[in-house]
């Protein structure tokens, strides 16, 4: 027997029905906001991911050399691949360019519930605009894409990396080694013990520590004006107001602790959580970022987000969401071997009319077939027997009421659809 690799999963037919249901809902929401789907390869050159993040990211990647010695990596996310694609082939497309994707990602993470080594992201990238309305619409899209799956309890937190960097420069940067971004990683992880250790290690004066930590703990828009000048606050406040008043988002708050681990963000950043999930509760992360120029493209505003598809399914399951079950419309049972040919013929007629039709392939008796049909949630069973067939009829049994009717084969598809 072989074991499944650590951090990966198999999906049963029931799992896949849930996944397809959620994927369809989210694609529909993306399309309703004018986004178009694209696809990029599962592996890329390793350099694509180390370009902005540095060699240290290799520890978090599945990277390998192919038979010709090329250094490659399974994608840990899709923003860098989509920007590579944009710079290579899509720069001339009319702006704004609204793209979405659905794909598996790979990270050498420590697996636990909601954290896998192979997982799926569904995300959007917006290229060519950074107006307040554009950023508010992007954030509202992420929020709506989750809500439209049927999930109820989520929180949206919106941060601003310019504000965070300003406070860092004002209070801390002169004490930290130049170019160190360790603190931002700790803020992202909310590892306050380690942050305090760093303050101690670099002898940060108490007043500076306090101002910086008070700023990090802000959770009301009003309090920001104590730390950030009015004219710098305007854009952030306008986006907030659009989200609250025009996009009608209630569960929203400012959050200055959002540092975002990836190394390409700037400006507005945001995250969405499902508190019901506990430790791995982050369903979505995104914001404004810069990659195009460093990939050799012409400077253009870019922003986007990715939804943790697997965590959204987990959250729906935890909220006891009742996923629709795909039923077999019809299960056909030939009563003896002579009826098999005609049964196949009937199955093909019904399938061609869009009726989900299954057929007894084990040549077993009626009662066993009925049991199997039940386990497949068949709505109707068609029994093909010689006496009825002689007159061009079959017996149709409704599996819920138990009622049986004779139906003419010629009108079968029409009658089944009407019933
Ligand atoms: P991220 O925050 O690294 O952002 O990932 C987005 C989401 O993917 C997370 O919020 C989480 O739900 C899910 N996720 C991440 N790692 C795992 C894992 N090991 N197992 C299960 N789910 C996971 C990005 O990837 C950016 N590319 C988002 C973005 C798009 N920013 C701009 N455009």
Boltz pocket constraint, residues with backbone or C-beta under 6 A from the ligand:
constraints:
  - pocket:
      binder: B
      contacts: [[A, 76], [A, 77], [A, 78], [A, 79], [A, 107], [A, 109], [A, 114], [A, 115], [A, 116], [A, 117], [A, 118], [A, 119], [A, 120], [A, 121], [A, 123], [A, 124], [A, 125], [A, 262], [A, 272], [A, 282], [A, 283], [A, 284], [A, 285], [A, 286], [A, 287], [A, 289], [A, 303], [A, 304], [A, 305], [A, 306], [A, 307], [A, 308], [A, 309], [A, 310], [A, 311]]
      max_distance: 6.0
